[in-house]
Amino acid sequence: MRVLSEKRRTFAGTFMLSALPGGIFGEQHGHGKVEVLALHGWGRSAKDFDRVFARPQFEHRTAVAVDLPGFGTTPLPDFAFSTRDYADALTALLESFAAPVIIVGHSRGGAIAACLAARRPDLVKGLVLTGAPLLHGAGQKKSPARYRLLRRLVTWHLLSQQRLERARNRYGSTDYKNASGLLREILVKVVNESFEEELRSISCPVELVWGEVDTAVSVAVAQRATALLKNAKLTVLSGIDHQTPRHAPEALAEAVERLS
């Protein structure tokens, strides 16, 4: 691992901003054999896991949190990635670890983690998934009716793509409005993905940790995913929203401990 010159002190210990295999940048907590890999959600960064790594369960455990391509310090990919492309981009990093690791995936990072576990079971010891959009349409808000109509009209070649783009800017999510260029292309690609096949093929144990009041990805998604997985446990956190790494770090650290 090539370590850059920047050091930062956090309440979780000393972290090094590092260039990792595959051109990924990230932060490492601890100095031994890596046991845990953490993947953040859309628009976030490795810093989201500082509070998780600060928990007592990580006092003698080495963990790496990455900035996914296009976020934090990691450059944009060369083309519009799908979630499965993100998993491919992280495979070299997984292969560099001395042993299979537990992957903690929040939101989009959780979907990437599921793809990694399905594709490379030899590299993944267990999963902690939280607020992850694993199944399209399960408990998710529908787009406004007017936007759905405009989208159909474009499909029928009765409206232009430019008209649809104006509608997206008006009715789109905050993530869509905040994204531009390649990141917007990626968001449009990943938002309708679903991972039934991957969930059915995952062989490692899975801890699903969900906020009871998560309005981005509801508990209904976790319930359906649990039914598809071979070896899964669902924990619902009372009063917690989508931002579990920041608002419920202890619950995620405890889930890692159960898989260890």
Secondary structure, DSSP 8 states (H G I E B T S, - for coil): -EEEEEEEEETTEEEEEEEETTTEEEEEESSSSEEEEEE--TT--GGGGHHHHTSGGGTT-EEEEEE-TTSTTS---SS---HHHHHHHHHHHHHHSSS-EEEEEETHHHHHHHHHHHH-GGGEEEEEEES---STTSS-----HHHHHHHHHHHTTSS-HHHHHHHHHHHS-HHHHH--HHHHHHHHHHTT---HHHHHH--S-EEEEEETT-SSS-HHHHHHHHHH-SSEEEEEETT--S-HHHH-HHHHHHHHHHH-
